[in-house]
Each structure stands twice: as structure tokens, then as C-alpha cells.
Amino acid sequence: MNKKQIKELPLCPVELTVGLIGDKWKILIIRDLLTGTKRFGELKKSLTNITQKVLTTKLREMEASGLVKRKVYPEVPPRVEYSLTETGLSLKPILDSMVVWGNNYREKININN
């Protein structure tokens, strides 16, 4: 992030976090990368219904914000791998809480039906 982008960050920490990961695809990309480094094709396959363009855009945004790192291998054809940075990995407790909440919600809804 450049200095201008840093100055434009929201003051509210919740708004800041949602701005970085609140997108449907970003949170699912983080979910997939929490298990380790993935190639573009692996992410595309895991994220059903995402287009190649959207996946590319989201990965670039996440790389620019310091959540994802991209490693290009000098091979033919080029091999590119994506992984979470330390900052990206620090989101694990948030996703873990979402799993617990989602499971509890699903259980509550099933009980009431």
C-alpha cells in the first residue's frame, strides 16, 4: 500500500476489516489459502462459479493490500503460486469464528424446522 492508500483507510476497525475481506470471493480465497499454497487453477476449481477475470482481480487486490503473496516460477509455461502473507494468516481466528457461528446457526435453523 502506498501512503495515499494508507491515509484513506477508514478509522473504524470493523469498516477497515470488512473493506479488506468482506467480499464474498476474498473470504473464500483466504479460506482456501489457509490450508497452504495454491496455484491459480486450484483456486479456480475450488471456487465454483468464479470467473477467471474476477479471481485475477481479487488476487491482485489482496496482493496489493498485503494479504496474499504471488510467486512466479521462471518456467515454460510459467507457474504461479499464491499463499497468504503473515498478515493474511492472522485472519485465521476470524474465519474460525465464522465456522463456529455458521455451524451454530445451521443447527439452530434445523432445530426450528
N, C-alpha and C positions, 0 to 999 in steps of 0.2 A: 504494500500500500504506500502511496506517496503521501506527502504532508497535507495536500489539499483534501485527499480522501479521508485522512485521519481527522482533520478539523471538521469534516462534515458528518462524522459519526454521531448518532443520537446520544443524548445524555442519559436516557433511561436504559439501564442494562437489559431489561426484558426486550425492549424495542430493538436494541442492538443485536441481541442473540437471535431474535426472530428474523431480523433482516439478513443475517448471515446463513441461517439454516432453516428458516421457516418455509421454504419452498418444498413442495411435495417431492420433487426429484432429488434435491440436495440431501434431504434427510435419509432417503433410501440409498443414495450413493455412499453416505457415511456409514450406514448400516452394513453395506456390503464390504466396504474397505476396513471396517473394524476387525474383520477376520483375516486381513492380510492384503498384500499387494495383488492387484488385479490388472489384467490387460483390458484394453478398450472393449474387445469382443466379449469378454467375460461379463463386464458390467452391462453391456447392451443386452446380452442374453438374460441376465438376471432381472433387469428392469423391463418387464414386459410392457409393451405399448409406448416406450420412449423412442423418439426418432433419433437418428444419428446426429442430426443438427442440434437438437436440444441437449443431448448428452454432451456433445462437444462444448456447447455454450456453458452448461452448468459446471463442467470440469474446469474450464478456463476461469470462470468466476471464482470458483473455490480455490484455484491455484493463486489467483490474484489476491484473495483475502487471506492467504496463508494457511488454509485448512488442508490442502492437497498438494502433494509434490508429484511431478511428472518426470520420468526418467526415459530418455530416448537412447536406444542402443544403436550404434552405427552398423547396422546390418542391412542386407537387401533381401526382402523388403524390410523397412525399418520396424523395429519392435518398440512399443511404448508401454510403459507400466505406470500405474498410478497407485499411490499409497497415501495414507494420512500423515500429516506432519505431527509434531508433538502437540501443537495446538488442536489439530483435528482429533487426535487421540484423547485429548482432555474432555471431549464431548461424550465419551462413553457413559459416564454416570447419568447424563441426561437421557440418552437412549435407553439405558437400563430401566430408568424410572418410567419411561414411556411404555416399555414392555410390561412392567408390573401393572401400570394403570390400565393399559389396553386389555390385559388378561382379566383384571378385576371387573372392568366394565362389561366385557363379553359374558363373564359368569353372572353378573347382576342381571343383564338383559335376558339371559337364558332362564334364570330362576323366575323372572316375572312373566315369562311367556308360557 
